[in-house]
Amino acid sequence: MAAQANVADTIKQLNAARNLALADPALYPQVVPGLLRIVGADAILELRRWGADFFAETFASPVLAQEHKQSLGLQVLDTLKAYLERPNEDTAVIKSVVQTAASIYPFIFRQTVANPQDASPWQKMAAIKSSILRRMHSAPPGVHICSVKFIQRVVQVQTPGLIADPRRPEQNEISLALVPRDHPIMSPSTLEAEALGLLDRLLGVLQDNSTDA
């Protein structure tokens, strides 16, 4: 009973922090790092579910500035990766992780384009991507649908887009067009080939769904 009461108290405090950030989005950069210590992969299931849901909500929010999504996205990568690496992780946690990964993928991509000396975020994002793709076909329906949306986001980012204004890169569409040909971490041809392969896979999934229907 005492343990349950402690969990209830912790979730109550987490909800209070969430409500502060919802009321003032400028507080997210202060709130998120503090929560990471409480809802990590070693936390009990109720706290992991809360954390995964919070991340999915936060990074999908239109009121959170893009620069904050990019900086906070870097901070949650380790936790997302650790959730996915837990044996038999809860389906609700996995679903929210996949949703979050779809939201932050463009920002990790742009971060890596702009910081070619730092390969770590891209390596972590690649590990998350591989984990999502590997479990996709055996995943429950909710996770499967989120995985399809994740693939759509990857394909969108890893195909050439338009550079509206070379002087304002932060306002341009996040796409393969941003990647220099001599980038030391990201090979444009490799990224585009992966996107085309994922597009074929996506079309196959949609075709299978229409056949089943």
N, C-alpha and C positions, 0 to 999 in steps of 0.2 A: 504493500500500500504506500509506503514511504517513497519507494522508487517511482511509482506511478504519479504521486503528488509532485515529485521533483521534475518529472518530465512535463507534467501539466504546467508547472510554474515556468519552466524554461520556454515552452511554446508560447505561453502568455507574454513573456518578455520579448521573444522573437516577433510576435505579432505587433507588439508596441513599436519595435524598431521599424518593422515594415510600414506601419501606418505613418510614422514620422517621414519616411522616405516618399511615400505616396503623396503626402501633403506638401512636401517640399523636395522635388527631384534633385535639387542641388546637394541634398544630404546623402545620396546614394554612395558617392566615393568614400564617405566616412562609415556608412552602415555596412556595406558589403564586406570589407576586410574583417570587421569584428565578427560577423556571422560565420565566416569561413572556419573559424576556430571551433565553432560549436556544432556545425552540421557536416563535418568532414566524413570521409568514408568509414572512419572508425566509430562514428556515432551510432546510437541505436536507430532502429528502423524509422520510428516516428520522426526523429530529427532529420534523418536523411531524406525522407519524403518531403518534409517541410522545406528543407534547403533546396532540393531539386525543383520543387514547385516554385519557390521564390526566384530561383535563377531563370526559369522559363518565363515567368511573368515579367521579371525585370528587363531582360534583354529583348523581349518583344514589345516593350512599352514605347509608344511614340513620343512620350514626354521626356525620356532620358536622352540627353544629347549624344550625338554620335561619338564625339571625342571621349565621353565617359564610357560609352559601350566598348570602345576600343581598349581603353586603359583597364577597365574592370574585367573585360574579356580575358586579358592576359592573366589576371589574378585568379580567375576561376578554372583555368585550364587543368591544373593539377588535380583539383577536386573532381571535375567531370571525368577525367581519365581514371582516377581511383575508383569512382562509382562503377564505371564500366568493367574494371578489373576485379571487382568483388565476385567470387563464385556465387552463382544463383541469386544475383541481385534482384530486388523487388521490381516487378514489372512497371509499377507506377513511377519508380525512381528512374528506370531506364527510359521510359517514355519522355519524361521531363528533360532528361539529359540530352536526348536526341533533338528535342525542340530547341533547347538552349544552343546546342552545337550548330544548328541551322541558322540561328540568329547571329552568332558571333563569327561564323566562318568568314564572311567578307571582311570583317575588321582585323582578324588575325592575318588574313591574306594581305591586306593593305599595310599592316604593321611590318610584315616581312619584306614586302617590296621596298619600303622606306628604310628598313634597317637590315641590310644584307649581311652585316657582321654578326647578327644574333640569330642563329638557326634554331634555338631551343623552342620558341613558341610554335614555329611551323612543324617541328618534329612532333611536338605534343598533339597538335591539331591533326597531323597525319595519323598518329596512333589512334586517336578518337575516331577519325573517319574509317580507318580499317576495321575497328571494332564494330562500328555501326553496320558497315557493309557485310561483315562476316556473319552477323547474327540475323540479318534482315529477313531471309526467307523462312527461318524457323521461328520468327518472333510472333507474339500474339497480335491480333488485328490492330490494336491501338498503336503499338510500337511500329508495326509494319507501315501504317499510314504516315506516321511521323518520319520514318526512314525514307519513304518516297519523297516527301517534301524536302528532306535534307539533301537527297541526290539532286533534286531540282535546283536547289540553291548552289550546290557545287558546280553543276553544269553551267548555270548562269554566270558564276564568277569566273570560271576557267575557260570561257569562250570570249573572243574579242568583242569589246564594246566600243563606245564612242568616247573620244577625248574632246569634251566641249570647250575646255579652256586649259591649255598646258600650264598656264601661270597659276591656276587655282586647283591643284590636284585633289584637295579635300572635297571639292564640289563635283568632281567627275564621277561617273559611274564606276563602281569597283568591278573591274574585269581584267581579262588577260592583257588588254591594251596597255595597262599600267606597268607591266613587267618588262624591264630592259632585256634585250637579247643576251647580254653578257652577265645577267644576274647570277651570283655565285651559288645561290641556294635553289632558286626556282628556274627551271628550264621551260620556256614558253611552249616549245614543241611537245615536251613530255606532259605538261599540264593540259594542253589542248587534246592530246591523244587520250589521256585519262577521261576527260570530259566527254569525248565522243564515245568511248567505251561505256561510260555510265549512262549516256543517253540511250544507247542500244539496250542496255539492261533495263532502263526505265520503260522504254517502249515495250519490251518483253513482258514486264510486270503488268503494264496496262492492258496488253493483249490477253494475258492469262486471266486477268480479272473480268474482261468482257466475255471471254469464252466460258468462264465459270458461271457468269450471270445468265 
